Amino acid sequence: MKIVDFDDGCLDNFYAKISKNVIRIRKEKKISQLKLANAIGHQNATFLGKAELLAENKHFNLEHLYKIATVLEVSIDEFFKEDEE
């Protein structure tokens, strides 16, 4: 079994990758934060905005990603893809 130091920033990089992909796909689909937030059951865009920006240590969990993928009509694996730039 591999020993991993999860304090070395790997989780931050993982969350950042997911966040960038959520933002990219949401914008490609021309969906506002508020519209997406409402569609996944939030009354306002506060959580979604913070999770996209990783503000206040907020990030998406599996339920959020499942709901977002369903609403945006993409496979959930799209959120885990490496940056193509």
Residue frames relative to the residue before (quaternion, step in Angstrom):
aa qw qx qy qz dx dy dz
M 1.0000 0.0000 0.0000 0.0000 0.00 0.00 0.00
K 0.4074 -0.7202 0.5185 0.2155 3.53 -0.96 0.96
I 0.2897 -0.7270 0.5969 0.1769 3.56 -0.99 0.86
V 0.0659 -0.8122 0.5795 -0.0133 3.57 -0.71 1.09
D 0.3078 -0.7183 0.5947 0.1889 3.54 -1.03 0.85
F 0.2014 -0.8243 0.5216 0.0889 3.56 -0.17 1.28
D 0.5788 0.5713 -0.3778 0.4426 3.58 1.28 0.06
D 0.5591 0.6492 -0.3788 0.3499 3.61 1.21 -0.08
G 0.6702 -0.5181 0.2970 0.4407 3.59 1.22 0.25
C 0.4569 0.7044 -0.4539 0.2986 3.60 1.21 -0.13
L 0.6477 0.4989 -0.3325 0.4702 3.61 1.01 -0.66
D 0.6144 0.5352 -0.3452 0.4657 3.58 1.04 -0.73
N 0.6610 0.4975 -0.3020 0.4737 3.58 0.97 -0.85
F 0.6246 0.5406 -0.3232 0.4618 3.58 1.05 -0.78
Y 0.6808 0.4734 -0.2811 0.4831 3.59 0.87 -0.96
A 0.6377 0.5312 -0.3291 0.4505 3.60 1.01 -0.78
K 0.6280 0.5310 -0.3320 0.4620 3.59 1.01 -0.81
I 0.6620 0.4970 -0.3052 0.4707 3.59 0.88 -0.92
S 0.6562 0.5266 -0.3071 0.4447 3.57 0.88 -0.95
K 0.6572 0.5104 -0.3112 0.4590 3.60 0.89 -0.93
N 0.6789 0.4896 -0.2918 0.4628 3.56 0.97 -0.83
V 0.6082 0.5265 -0.3550 0.4763 3.61 1.03 -0.69
I 0.6618 0.5011 -0.3055 0.4665 3.59 0.88 -0.94
R 0.6641 0.5210 -0.3064 0.4401 3.58 0.85 -1.00
I 0.7044 0.4573 -0.2727 0.4695 3.58 0.80 -0.98
R 0.6256 0.5356 -0.3401 0.4540 3.59 0.98 -0.82
K 0.6849 0.4740 -0.2820 0.4762 3.59 0.94 -0.89
E 0.6133 0.5413 -0.3469 0.4588 3.59 1.02 -0.73
K 0.7117 0.4338 -0.2393 0.4980 3.56 1.07 -0.80
K 0.3657 -0.7676 0.4497 0.2737 3.57 1.38 -0.04
I 0.3993 0.6801 -0.4877 0.3743 3.53 0.96 1.06
S 0.3930 -0.7180 0.5219 0.2399 3.58 -0.83 0.96
Q 0.6468 -0.4949 0.4005 0.4198 3.54 -1.28 0.32
L 0.6639 0.5163 -0.3135 0.4409 3.57 0.90 -0.90
K 0.6597 0.5081 -0.3120 0.4574 3.58 0.89 -0.89
L 0.6708 0.4813 -0.2970 0.4798 3.57 0.94 -0.86
A 0.6326 0.5338 -0.3305 0.4534 3.57 0.94 -0.87
N 0.6549 0.5067 -0.3057 0.4699 3.58 0.91 -0.90
A 0.6704 0.5264 -0.2955 0.4315 3.57 0.93 -0.93
I 0.7323 0.3803 -0.2387 0.5120 3.60 1.12 -0.57
G 0.6994 -0.5399 0.2496 0.3962 3.56 1.25 0.38
H 0.5655 0.5636 -0.4062 0.4445 3.59 1.22 0.30
Q 0.4775 -0.6985 0.4581 0.2724 3.57 -1.03 0.75
N 0.7893 0.1038 -0.0755 0.6004 3.58 1.19 -0.43
A 0.6083 -0.6052 0.3952 0.3279 3.55 -1.29 0.19
T 0.3472 0.7809 -0.4742 0.2118 3.60 1.23 0.06
F 0.6965 0.4546 -0.2927 0.4717 3.59 0.71 -0.99
L 0.6605 0.5194 -0.3193 0.4382 3.57 0.82 -0.98
G 0.6585 0.5133 -0.3063 0.4572 3.59 0.92 -0.88
K 0.6732 0.4834 -0.2954 0.4752 3.56 0.94 -0.87
A 0.6588 0.4991 -0.3172 0.4651 3.59 0.97 -0.79
E 0.6368 0.5197 -0.3346 0.4609 3.60 1.00 -0.73
L 0.7472 0.3848 -0.2055 0.5014 3.58 1.01 -0.80
L 0.3580 -0.7433 0.4662 0.3195 3.56 1.37 -0.18
A 0.2967 0.7683 -0.5048 0.2587 3.56 1.14 0.70
E 0.8497 0.1162 -0.1146 0.5014 3.54 -1.18 0.71
N 0.6006 -0.6081 0.3316 0.3995 3.57 1.12 0.79
K 0.3919 0.6994 -0.4957 0.3339 3.60 1.11 0.65
H 0.1123 0.7723 -0.6214 0.0693 3.54 -1.10 0.72
F 0.6031 -0.5799 0.4198 0.3518 3.53 -1.30 0.36
N 0.2416 -0.7327 0.6112 0.1768 3.55 -1.11 0.72
L 0.7395 -0.4220 0.2718 0.4486 3.59 -1.24 0.06
E 0.6274 0.5281 -0.3437 0.4575 3.59 1.00 -0.72
H 0.6317 0.5209 -0.3314 0.4688 3.59 0.94 -0.84
L 0.6908 0.4900 -0.2881 0.4469 3.57 0.82 -1.01
Y 0.6214 0.5319 -0.3391 0.4646 3.58 1.02 -0.74
K 0.6839 0.4849 -0.2815 0.4668 3.57 0.87 -0.98
I 0.6558 0.5078 -0.3104 0.4644 3.59 0.93 -0.90
A 0.6493 0.5132 -0.3178 0.4626 3.60 0.92 -0.87
T 0.6522 0.5161 -0.3113 0.4598 3.56 0.98 -0.84
V 0.6804 0.4861 -0.2857 0.4681 3.58 0.87 -0.96
L 0.7375 0.4090 -0.2273 0.4869 3.60 0.91 -0.89
E 0.3596 -0.7731 0.4508 0.2640 3.56 1.35 -0.05
V 0.4999 0.5821 -0.4715 0.4346 3.53 0.78 1.15
S 0.5627 -0.5608 0.4746 0.3790 3.52 -1.30 0.31
I 0.5664 -0.6233 0.4165 0.3425 3.57 -0.97 0.81
D 0.6053 0.5823 -0.3643 0.4023 3.60 1.09 -0.55
E 0.4967 0.6523 -0.4216 0.3873 3.60 1.25 -0.25
F 0.6492 0.5407 -0.3160 0.4317 3.60 1.10 -0.63
F 0.7116 0.4587 -0.2450 0.4725 3.58 1.22 -0.43
K 0.4524 0.7045 -0.4391 0.3260 3.59 1.27 0.03
E 0.5153 -0.6300 0.4929 0.3076 3.52 -1.18 0.70
D 0.6075 -0.5510 0.4351 0.3716 3.53 -1.24 0.60
E 0.3308 -0.7834 0.4997 0.1649 3.57 -0.79 1.05
E 0.5104 0.6636 -0.4191 0.3513 3.62 1.21 0.00
